[in-house]
Amino acid sequence: MKDADIMWFRDPFPHFHDDGDFQLACDYYRGDPIDLNNLANTGFTYVKSNKKTTKFYKFWFDSRLTYPGLHDQDVFNKIKLDPFIRHIGLKIRFLDTTFFGGFCEPSRDFDKVCTMHANCCGGLENKVHDIRIMLQDWRNYTQMLGNQTAMVRPVSWTVPQLCKIVI
């Protein structure tokens, strides 16, 4: 599953956890893939098809009734600590923002980043503006790699600009 506001730069598969049933990106990553206190972002998930994930998706869907009016991501952040998760044996793994960055917490390493998500952004025009800048940042980086005479310099994202941190 993927939101439409995610840019893909590299193959993410080498960075998924072998033991994870349900893996997802984070708005903020605490440095530990099993720490349920990571602030999840359900816009990018990698899910193994098995009985545990099927039960989990049903539980997540049904939990909308427990938390009416909440977005699916907010419902996930409520239920990720529910005893039902442990009961079914679901292994949730959070993806490191080094590889799966976003506007909330950009990847700091252009040599490792696989995806960047235009998260924590209010307003479609702001999001489109900053996605265009993100693409230009990536183009600048790849052009620098191809230019053998370019001086090696640290590269960093120039986004977010118009996007405001909205959680």
N, C-alpha and C positions, 0 to 999 in steps of 0.2 A: 504494500500500500504506500502511496506517496502523494503528497500534496503537489499541486501544480507550480508552487513557488519555490521549488528546490532545483538548484543547478547541480548537475552531475559533472564531475571533472575526471574521475578515475573509477575503476572497478571497485566496488565496496566489499565484495565477497571475502577477500582475505582478512577483513577486519571484523567479521561476525564471529561470535563465540560458538565453539563446537557444542557446548553443553546447554545452550540457550534454546528454549522452546519459543519464547516471545521476546524479540529484541526491538528496542526502539531508541530513537534519538532523544536528546535532552535539550531543554532550554538552558539548564545549568547542570553541569556534570561535576560531581564531588570527588572524582578520581578513583571510584570503585564501581565496577560494572554490576555488582550485586547489591549495592546500597539502595534500598527502596526509598531513601530520602532524596535521591536524584529527582530533579524536577523534570518529569517526562514531557516529551513532545510526541504525540501520536501521529503526527504528519508523515513520519518516516518510520516504518516498521518492517522487520523481517521475521516471518512466522513460519515455523515448521508445522506442516499439516499432520496432526495426530489427535488422539482422543482428548488429551489435556487442553490443547488449544481450542478444540471445538467446544468443550465444556466452558472454557474461559470466555470465549466470544459470546456464548449464550448468557453467561452470568453478567458480562459487561453490558450487553444489550438490555437485559432485564433490569439492570441497576439504574437505567434511565428513570424508571418509575420511583425509585428510592430518592433520586436526586433530580426532580423535575426542573426543567429550565436550564440545566447545566449542559455545556458543550461536552462532546464525547471525551475530549482530553481531560477536562475537569472531573468527569465521572471516573475516568481511569485513575487519576491521581487520588481520588477518594477510596477506590476499591483495591488498589495495589497492596494495601496492608491487611486486607480482609483475610480472616482465617481460611476461607474457602480456597484461596490461592495455594496455601500450603497443603490443604487437604487433598487437592487434586494433583499435587506434585509439580505444578507449573514452575518452570525455571525462567524467571524474568531476568533479562540482561539489558543494561543500559549502555548505549554506544558512546564512546569517547568523542568529545568535541574536537579533539585533534584531527580526527578523520571525518567526523560528521558535524561540522560547525553550523553556525547560524548567526543571525544578527544579534541575538541575545548574548551568545558566547562564540565569537568567531574563532575558527581554527587559526592557530598562530603559525602554522607551518605549511606553506604553499607546496612543499615537496611531499606532503603526506595527505593533504585534504582530499577527500573523495566527493563529498557533497557539501553544499552550503544552502541553508534554508532561510528564506526571508521571513523569519519568525519575529515575534515581539515588534510587530509593525502595525500601526493603525492607519487605515485608509489605502484604498487601491492605488491611487495616484502616487502616494509616497512609496508604496511597495514596488510599483513598476519602475519608478525613478531609480530607486536604490538597486534593484536587480540589474538594470542597465549598467550602473556604475560597477557593480560586482563583476559583470561580464567583462567590462573594460579592464578592471584590475587583473582578471585572469589572462586576458589577451596580452597585457603588458608583461606579465610574468612569463608567459610562454615565448613571447618575442625576445625577452631578455635571455632566456635559455638558449635560443637559437643564435644569438649574437655573441660569438666567441670573443669579440673585442670589447664587449660591455664590461664595465667594472662590476665586480661582485658587490652587491649591496643588499642590505636586508629588505625584504619585501613584506608589505603588510596591506591589509584591506583598507580601503578608504570609506567603507560602509560600516555601519549605517550612517546616513546623512539626514534625510528627511524622516526616516522611520524613527519613531520614539520607542523607547523600551516600554512595552505594554504587556503586563502579565495579569 
